[in-house]
């Protein structure tokens, strides 16, 4: 039987080498401890938080960076201590979660839906440790009591940028590039298509996915090829939901002098003048909220869903990064946003 401590043997292979590597990585990012009282002259943090990044890692200008922003804010405002790990593969994801849990961290966070089964398994092995999963997808056994499942209504934010694309397209052809095909990214695609059709019933949406494995989220060359094909078919606005694969989408759009739409965070700086707007998913807000709950002793497990009504998703429509969007388009999308929040428009998710 595999043991649950950090030095266990799993799959016939010892994971001590990984532990040594990730400990070194964690100590590299380990912040100064914040004060919540002193014991023996040592400043104690209010809580210790371990964050395990998804594919693409920190610096992806997407959901990993959003989670990092959330814990960084918690570190500054709440006095928690934060450590980070970036696994290189499937086996490493679970091992990283177990490492933080075995070290007695108060909260362990996994970023990305591919962590879901790993979080569920490790959480059941460590019932006294709190866990949170960004984009968590519950398995058939349900959500363990010590897991906060953070989910978003990505279809609602995608609907808004779909409306922008439909209203701004001059060719009546727009594109969508997804990363790994599956239920989560399908929500982005379906919401986007619904928004396009609401704004431009005659518009054609060209869709493609970069692959069927997590590597599909880090393949800019494939993203560029897919976007180029959609541009050749007439698309003059392309939305991506593909992690760092989207950098290739931006390159293709820039080269062809068409617009691109970013995802998860404001990605305008990735390709100024090309990224007309971005669908913003406030992973930072969701992560900060769950860290605050743990730090204050108010943690509750279960599903937490963030949509337009909860300010969990939106699109970039103010400031210089939205300057290329005409005022009449912003006004129309604002009307649609209000109708969604009011429940008058139901955005499909599949």
N, C-alpha and C positions, 0 to 999 in steps of 0.2 A: 504493500500500500504506500503511495506517495505521501510523504509528510507535508505539513503545511508551513513549516518554517522556511526561511530564506535559503537554507543550505540543502534543500532536499534534492533527491534524484528524481528526475521526471523524464519519461520516455527513454529510460536507459542511459541518459546522459546527465552528468552533474551540471548544475547551473551556477556553480561557484564562480567561473570566469565572468559570467554576466554580472553577478553581484558585485564583483570587484570593480568592473567597468562602470556600472551605473552608480555605485557609491562615489566613485571619483567624479562622475558627472554631477551628481547631486551636490557634492561639497563645493563644486565650482560655482553653482548658482545659489548656494545657501545664504540667505540674508541674515543680517544682524537680528538678534532676538528683540522683540518688543516687550515692554514692561507691562505686567499685570500683577505685580507684587514680587518681592524678592525673597529667595530662600537661600540661606548660606552665602549671600553676596552675589548670587547668580540671577540675572534678569530672566524671567520666565515669560514665554509667549502665551497669549490667550488660547491659541490652538495651533497645532502643526498640520499643515496642509501639503499633500503630495499631489502634483499634477503630472499626468502621463500624456504626452502629446500623441496626436494621430499621425498618419502618413503625411509627409510634407514638413512636419515639425514647426518649431518656432521660426518666424520670419516668412510664413506662407502668405501674409497679408490677407488672411481668410479666417476660418474658424479656430485654428490653433492660436493665432494672434489675439483673437477675441477672448478666448479663455485665459490667455496670459494677461491680457488687460484687466480682466475681472479679478484674478488673484493678486495682481500687482496693486490694484486699488484697495483690496482687502488688507494687504500687507501694510499699506500706508495709513489707512483710516481705522483699521480694527486692531492693529498690533499682532497679527498672526505671523507665523513663520512658514515660509513657502519653499519647497524644493521641487525640482523639475527633472523629468527623465524623458528621453526620446528613444523608444525602442526601434530596432531595425527590422523586426519581423514578427510573425504571428506568435511564436513561442515567447519572444521577449516581452510582448504586451502583458501577458498574464504574469510573467516573472516580475516585471516592474511593479505591477499592482500588489503582488504578494510581498515584495520587498518593503514597500511603504507600510503595508498592513502589519507585517511582522515586527517592524520597528515601532509600532504603537502610535502611528499618526492618527490624529483625530478625524481627518477627512481625507479620502483618496478619490481623486477625480480622473476619469478617463474621457478623452475627447474623441468623439466620433462614434457612429453607430457600429463600427466593426469591433468596438470594445464590449458590446452588450453582453455577449455570452461569457466573456472573461470576467467582467465585473460581477455578473450573477454568481459565477462559480466561486470566486474569491470572497465575495460578500457572505456567502453561506458558510465558508470556512472560517471567517472572522466576524461573527455576529456582533461583537462589541465595538467594531470599527464602523464609522460612517462612510458611505460611498456615494458618489454622484456620477452619472453618465450623461454627457452632452450628446443629444440625439439618440438617447437610449431606446432600444427596441425590445420590449418585453418578450421573453420566451414562453413556452407552453406552461411552465411552472409558475408564471407570474413574477412580480417584482418582490424581492426580499424586503423585509421591513426596514433594513438598514441602508436601503438604496433610494436616493432621490433621482428619479428618472426625468431628466430635463429634455423637453421636446418643444418643437416650434411648429407653427402653422406656416411653413415655408410657402405653401401654395398661395397664401394671401399676399405676401410681399411680392411673389413672382407674378401674381395677377396684375399688380400695379405697374411693374416694369414691362409687362406684356402690353398693357394699355399704352404706355409710352412708346414702345416699339411700333405698335399698330398705327398710332397717330402720327409718328414721325417718318415712317417708311414712305419713300417716294416710288418704290417699285412694287409695293404690295406683296413683297416676299421678305420674310424675316427668318432668322435661324436660332436654333438652340443646340448647344453642345453640352452633354452631360459627361460626368466622369465614369464611375462604376455604375453599371445598370443595376437597378433594384428599386424597391418600394420608396426609399427615401428620396433619391434623385428624381424619381418619377413624379413626386409631389411638385418639385420645382417645374418640371416640364408641363404637367397638366395645368397648374395654375397659370403659368406663362401663356400657354395656348388659349386658355379661357379669356385672359386679359386682352390678348391680341384680337380675338374674335369679337369681344365686346366693343372694342374701339374701331375695328376694321373687319367687318364680316367677310369681305372679299379677299382678305390677306391669306397667303399660304405660309404655313410654318414648316420649315425644314429641320428635322431633328436627327441627331446622331449621338452615339455614346463612344467613349474612348476605350471601353473594355468591360470585362466582367470580374476583375480582381481589384484589390486596393491600389495596385500600381497604376490603374487608370486615372488616379488623382495626381499623378506626378509624371506626366508624359507630354510636355509642351510641344514636342514635334508632332505627336498625333493630334493634339488640339489644333495646331496650325493647319494640318492637312484636312481635318474635318471642316474647319471654318472656311478654308479656301474653296472646298467643294461646294459649300453652301453659297458662298459669294458668287461662284461661277454659275450657280443656278438662279441668281438674281437677288439674293439676300443683301439688304443694305443696313440691317441692324441685327446683331447676333448677341444673344444672352448665353452666358456659360454658368454651369454649376459643376465645376470640375477640379477644384483645388488649384494646384500649380500648373495643371494642364491648361488652365485658362490663359496663362501667359502666352501660349502659342496662338490662342484665339485672338488676343489683343494684337499680336504681331501681324497676323493675317489681315485683320481689320484695318490696321494702320497702313499696311502696304497697299491695300485696295481703296483707301480713303472712304471707308464706311464706318459706321458706329458700332461700338461694342458696349455691352452692359456687364458690369462686375457683379460679384456675389459675396454674401456674408458680411463684408466690410466695405467701406468706401475705397474703391480701387482706382480712383481717378489718377493718382500719382504713378500708377503702373504704366500708363500710356496716356499722358496728357493730350487732350484734343481728340482722342479716339474714344475713351470711356465716357459716354454721355451721362451715365448714372450708374448706380449700383443698388442691388437689393440688399438691404442691411438686415442681418440677423443678429440680435443683441445677445449673443452668447456671453458677453462680458457681464450683462445685467443678471442673467440667470446664474452664472457662476458666483458672482458677488453675493447674491441673495442667499445661496445655500451655504457659503462660507460664513456669512453673518449669522445665519441660524445656528450653525455649529458653535461659533464663538460665544453666542449668547445662551447656549443650552436649549434652543428651541427647534432642534432638527426634527423634521418629519419626513418619513419615507413616502414613496408613492409617486404617482405621475404629476408632473408640473408642466403645463402647456402654455406657451407664450405666443400670442398672435398680435394682430393689429390693435385689438382692444386693450391688451396688456403692455403695449409698446415693445413687444418682443420682436417684431419685424416692421420694416418700413422700406422706403427707398430714398435715395439722396435727391432732394428737391429744393434745397436752400443753398445759398452761398456760391462761390466761384465754380465749384465742381458740378453744379447743375446749370451753369450759365447757358449751355447750348439748348436747353429745353425751353421751347416757346412758352410764354405766359398762358396762352389759351390751352396748351397741353397740360400744364400744371393745374389749371383750374378744373379741367375735365377729370383728371386723375384724382384731385381732391374730392370731387363729388362722389366718385366711385369708392374712394376710401371711406367716406362717411357712410355710405350705403352698406358697405361690408360690416363696419363696426355696429351699425344699427340693426344688422341682421336681415336687411332687405335684399342683399346679394349673397348667395351661398356659393363660395368658391369650391369647385371640385378638387379632390386630392388624389384621385386615381381614376 
